[in-house]
């Protein structure tokens, strides 16, 4: 059932919801939370579809807030609220209200949303795109127990992670973190099956993907080992390797569908690591409404903690530097050969004493090593992010 209301109010929307519920034969609401989606017209369809699919697992009232402040002075002066109400099969297992706010009303969205919240039920706010710098201080975010953002939609995803770390408040989360749940579960299970001391780790994935960075930061904080970040063509995360003294534990997923888990002394196994849809990510986030302390620790870890792989030029420069250090430590040797007895007469003029001095090894080695270092300067690989 679909109901359109033009130039309406929150009280009229509530009355229309009650009438639609009675017309459908439902005397009481069996919804467990209110999901507020702050979006625009371009992203509204995909966000509502994901929320409706997630509502089959978590029956909820979905409020989609679409702000239309207007560009012209006349449009900004026209303050109006239009609503589109969806119930029944059109709204999944709950109710959906699309709120289009015109004019100055767009700056006071919380005044429209507050009367429409389910009583005594948790509130979750989701920004599919254009999330605020500080979600907990946003007027809509301040009324929610959970606030969901998505760093991958930002212009600079890795820079967005730094912003999320700076503004973190208990209850914040990001879909870039939700996307690595399968990877974290598989790696933890692998170490449970074969306990070993991990000495280092390597995370490979496409550039500009915040999920790859978060996975590396999670390994850094949980294992307390150096983690190397390698950029690949994707899709998403492609491989994770845990270095142990018995051999490498590798979880590889080159196609974004199936992964291969390889462990020392065991046959390779195929595991399900398909890239999930947004509806599955939202459904996972709605399963828990308490603060995620593991996410907080990981996102607050600086991305600079991840190491970059050394290339050939960097290795050559390091080799030259070691040669200089070795030459400096070796003392210079000078050898002089002198005849036992000086020659007499004319033979003395023809055969003078020979003195052979070898050039100091220190200066020669230093000159050679310096020349190598100039031709092959250290060149660090560019680190990029991605999902």
KAQUI-V940198 format. One record per helix or strand. SS is the DSSP state (A for helix, B for strand). FROM is the first residue (numbers start at 1). LEN is the number of residues. Records with the same first field share a line. If there is no record, write none. Layout:
BEGIN
SS = FROM-LEN / FROM-LEN
END
This chain:
BEGIN
B = 2-4 / 33-7 / 60-9 / 80-8 / 95-8 / 122-5 / 146-4 / 172-3 / 198-9 / 209-1 / 226-7 / 237-8 / 247-6 / 258-5 / 269-4 / 307-2 / 386-1
A = 10-14 / 41-14 / 73-5 / 88-4 / 103-14 / 135-3 / 141-3 / 151-3 / 157-10 / 175-4 / 181-13 / 210-14 / 278-8 / 293-7 / 303-3 / 312-18 / 346-5 / 361-15
END
